[in-house]
Amino acid sequence: ANVVDPHVKLLGETAIVAFANVIQSATEPSVMYMETRVWNRASGKWKNVHFHRSSK
C-alpha cells in the first residue's frame, strides 16, 4: 500500500490524518481508497480512535 497526498491537522491532543491509500498488485488492477484516521494522545501515547475508508 502507498500513502498518497497526506494531510495532517493537529488540534491539541488530537490529530486528524487524511490521505489516499493506493494498493497495487502485479496480478490485479490498482485500487484507491480515501482514508481518514483520528488519533488521540493520552499519557504520552497515541491511540487511533476513529477510522473511515471509502473507495474513490
CNS distance restraints for C-alpha pairs under 8 A (distance, minus, plus):
assign (resid   1 and name CA) (resid  21 and name CA) 6.35 0.50 0.50
assign (resid   1 and name CA) (resid  22 and name CA) 5.50 0.50 0.50
assign (resid   1 and name CA) (resid  23 and name CA) 4.46 0.50 0.50
assign (resid   1 and name CA) (resid  24 and name CA) 6.66 0.50 0.50
assign (resid   2 and name CA) (resid  21 and name CA) 5.58 0.50 0.50
assign (resid   2 and name CA) (resid  22 and name CA) 5.07 0.50 0.50
assign (resid   2 and name CA) (resid  23 and name CA) 6.43 0.50 0.50
assign (resid   3 and name CA) (resid  19 and name CA) 6.45 0.50 0.50
assign (resid   3 and name CA) (resid  20 and name CA) 5.85 0.50 0.50
assign (resid   3 and name CA) (resid  21 and name CA) 4.85 0.50 0.50
assign (resid   3 and name CA) (resid  22 and name CA) 6.56 0.50 0.50
assign (resid   4 and name CA) (resid  19 and name CA) 5.93 0.50 0.50
assign (resid   4 and name CA) (resid  20 and name CA) 4.97 0.50 0.50
assign (resid   4 and name CA) (resid  21 and name CA) 6.17 0.50 0.50
assign (resid   4 and name CA) (resid  22 and name CA) 7.23 0.50 0.50
assign (resid   5 and name CA) (resid  19 and name CA) 5.60 0.50 0.50
assign (resid   5 and name CA) (resid  20 and name CA) 6.41 0.50 0.50
assign (resid   6 and name CA) (resid  17 and name CA) 6.94 0.50 0.50
assign (resid   6 and name CA) (resid  18 and name CA) 5.75 0.50 0.50
assign (resid   6 and name CA) (resid  19 and name CA) 4.34 0.50 0.50
assign (resid   6 and name CA) (resid  20 and name CA) 7.13 0.50 0.50
assign (resid   7 and name CA) (resid  17 and name CA) 5.66 0.50 0.50
assign (resid   7 and name CA) (resid  18 and name CA) 5.23 0.50 0.50
assign (resid   7 and name CA) (resid  19 and name CA) 6.27 0.50 0.50
assign (resid   8 and name CA) (resid  15 and name CA) 6.76 0.50 0.50
assign (resid   8 and name CA) (resid  16 and name CA) 5.67 0.50 0.50
assign (resid   8 and name CA) (resid  17 and name CA) 4.58 0.50 0.50
assign (resid   8 and name CA) (resid  18 and name CA) 6.65 0.50 0.50
assign (resid   9 and name CA) (resid  15 and name CA) 5.62 0.50 0.50
assign (resid   9 and name CA) (resid  16 and name CA) 5.13 0.50 0.50
assign (resid   9 and name CA) (resid  17 and name CA) 6.58 0.50 0.50
assign (resid  10 and name CA) (resid  14 and name CA) 5.92 0.50 0.50
assign (resid  10 and name CA) (resid  15 and name CA) 4.49 0.50 0.50
assign (resid  10 and name CA) (resid  16 and name CA) 6.51 0.50 0.50
assign (resid  11 and name CA) (resid  15 and name CA) 6.07 0.50 0.50
assign (resid  13 and name CA) (resid  40 and name CA) 5.70 0.50 0.50
assign (resid  13 and name CA) (resid  41 and name CA) 5.14 0.50 0.50
assign (resid  13 and name CA) (resid  42 and name CA) 7.48 0.50 0.50
assign (resid  14 and name CA) (resid  38 and name CA) 7.07 0.50 0.50
assign (resid  14 and name CA) (resid  39 and name CA) 5.59 0.50 0.50
assign (resid  14 and name CA) (resid  40 and name CA) 4.48 0.50 0.50
assign (resid  14 and name CA) (resid  41 and name CA) 6.36 0.50 0.50
assign (resid  15 and name CA) (resid  38 and name CA) 5.78 0.50 0.50
assign (resid  15 and name CA) (resid  39 and name CA) 5.07 0.50 0.50
assign (resid  15 and name CA) (resid  40 and name CA) 6.45 0.50 0.50
assign (resid  16 and name CA) (resid  36 and name CA) 7.15 0.50 0.50
assign (resid  16 and name CA) (resid  37 and name CA) 5.92 0.50 0.50
assign (resid  16 and name CA) (resid  38 and name CA) 4.61 0.50 0.50
assign (resid  16 and name CA) (resid  39 and name CA) 6.43 0.50 0.50
assign (resid  17 and name CA) (resid  36 and name CA) 5.61 0.50 0.50
assign (resid  17 and name CA) (resid  37 and name CA) 5.19 0.50 0.50
assign (resid  17 and name CA) (resid  38 and name CA) 6.32 0.50 0.50
assign (resid  18 and name CA) (resid  34 and name CA) 7.46 0.50 0.50
assign (resid  18 and name CA) (resid  35 and name CA) 5.65 0.50 0.50
assign (resid  18 and name CA) (resid  36 and name CA) 4.33 0.50 0.50
assign (resid  18 and name CA) (resid  37 and name CA) 6.46 0.50 0.50
assign (resid  19 and name CA) (resid  34 and name CA) 5.95 0.50 0.50
assign (resid  19 and name CA) (resid  35 and name CA) 5.50 0.50 0.50
assign (resid  19 and name CA) (resid  36 and name CA) 6.64 0.50 0.50
assign (resid  20 and name CA) (resid  32 and name CA) 6.58 0.50 0.50
assign (resid  20 and name CA) (resid  33 and name CA) 5.66 0.50 0.50
assign (resid  20 and name CA) (resid  34 and name CA) 4.52 0.50 0.50
assign (resid  20 and name CA) (resid  35 and name CA) 6.07 0.50 0.50
assign (resid  21 and name CA) (resid  32 and name CA) 5.63 0.50 0.50
assign (resid  21 and name CA) (resid  33 and name CA) 5.13 0.50 0.50
assign (resid  21 and name CA) (resid  34 and name CA) 6.17 0.50 0.50
assign (resid  21 and name CA) (resid  35 and name CA) 6.83 0.50 0.50
assign (resid  22 and name CA) (resid  30 and name CA) 6.87 0.50 0.50
assign (resid  22 and name CA) (resid  31 and name CA) 5.73 0.50 0.50
assign (resid  22 and name CA) (resid  32 and name CA) 4.45 0.50 0.50
assign (resid  22 and name CA) (resid  33 and name CA) 6.47 0.50 0.50
assign (resid  23 and name CA) (resid  30 and name CA) 5.68 0.50 0.50
assign (resid  23 and name CA) (resid  31 and name CA) 5.25 0.50 0.50
assign (resid  23 and name CA) (resid  32 and name CA) 6.37 0.50 0.50
assign (resid  24 and name CA) (resid  28 and name CA) 7.40 0.50 0.50
assign (resid  24 and name CA) (resid  29 and name CA) 6.94 0.50 0.50
assign (resid  24 and name CA) (resid  30 and name CA) 4.57 0.50 0.50
assign (resid  24 and name CA) (resid  31 and name CA) 6.66 0.50 0.50
assign (resid  25 and name CA) (resid  29 and name CA) 6.68 0.50 0.50
assign (resid  25 and name CA) (resid  30 and name CA) 6.44 0.50 0.50
assign (resid  32 and name CA) (resid  55 and name CA) 6.33 0.50 0.50
assign (resid  32 and name CA) (resid  56 and name CA) 6.03 0.50 0.50
assign (resid  33 and name CA) (resid  53 and name CA) 6.32 0.50 0.50
assign (resid  33 and name CA) (resid  54 and name CA) 5.54 0.50 0.50
assign (resid  33 and name CA) (resid  55 and name CA) 4.47 0.50 0.50
assign (resid  33 and name CA) (resid  56 and name CA) 5.63 0.50 0.50
assign (resid  34 and name CA) (resid  53 and name CA) 5.66 0.50 0.50
assign (resid  34 and name CA) (resid  54 and name CA) 5.36 0.50 0.50
assign (resid  34 and name CA) (resid  55 and name CA) 6.18 0.50 0.50
assign (resid  34 and name CA) (resid  56 and name CA) 6.44 0.50 0.50
assign (resid  35 and name CA) (resid  51 and name CA) 7.37 0.50 0.50
assign (resid  35 and name CA) (resid  52 and name CA) 5.62 0.50 0.50
assign (resid  35 and name CA) (resid  53 and name CA) 4.49 0.50 0.50
assign (resid  35 and name CA) (resid  54 and name CA) 6.64 0.50 0.50
assign (resid  36 and name CA) (resid  51 and name CA) 5.87 0.50 0.50
assign (resid  36 and name CA) (resid  52 and name CA) 5.24 0.50 0.50
assign (resid  36 and name CA) (resid  53 and name CA) 6.62 0.50 0.50
assign (resid  37 and name CA) (resid  48 and name CA) 6.97 0.50 0.50
assign (resid  37 and name CA) (resid  49 and name CA) 7.72 0.50 0.50
assign (resid  37 and name CA) (resid  50 and name CA) 5.63 0.50 0.50
assign (resid  37 and name CA) (resid  51 and name CA) 4.60 0.50 0.50
assign (resid  37 and name CA) (resid  52 and name CA) 6.52 0.50 0.50
assign (resid  38 and name CA) (resid  48 and name CA) 5.93 0.50 0.50
assign (resid  38 and name CA) (resid  49 and name CA) 5.73 0.50 0.50
assign (resid  38 and name CA) (resid  50 and name CA) 5.01 0.50 0.50
assign (resid  38 and name CA) (resid  51 and name CA) 6.57 0.50 0.50
assign (resid  39 and name CA) (resid  46 and name CA) 6.21 0.50 0.50
assign (resid  39 and name CA) (resid  47 and name CA) 5.42 0.50 0.50
assign (resid  39 and name CA) (resid  48 and name CA) 4.41 0.50 0.50
assign (resid  39 and name CA) (resid  49 and name CA) 5.57 0.50 0.50
assign (resid  39 and name CA) (resid  50 and name CA) 7.13 0.50 0.50
assign (resid  40 and name CA) (resid  46 and name CA) 5.56 0.50 0.50
assign (resid  40 and name CA) (resid  47 and name CA) 5.38 0.50 0.50
assign (resid  40 and name CA) (resid  48 and name CA) 6.51 0.50 0.50
assign (resid  40 and name CA) (resid  49 and name CA) 6.61 0.50 0.50
assign (resid  41 and name CA) (resid  45 and name CA) 5.29 0.50 0.50
assign (resid  41 and name CA) (resid  46 and name CA) 4.34 0.50 0.50
assign (resid  41 and name CA) (resid  47 and name CA) 6.27 0.50 0.50
assign (resid  42 and name CA) (resid  46 and name CA) 6.60 0.50 0.50
assign (resid  42 and name CA) (resid  47 and name CA) 7.72 0.50 0.50
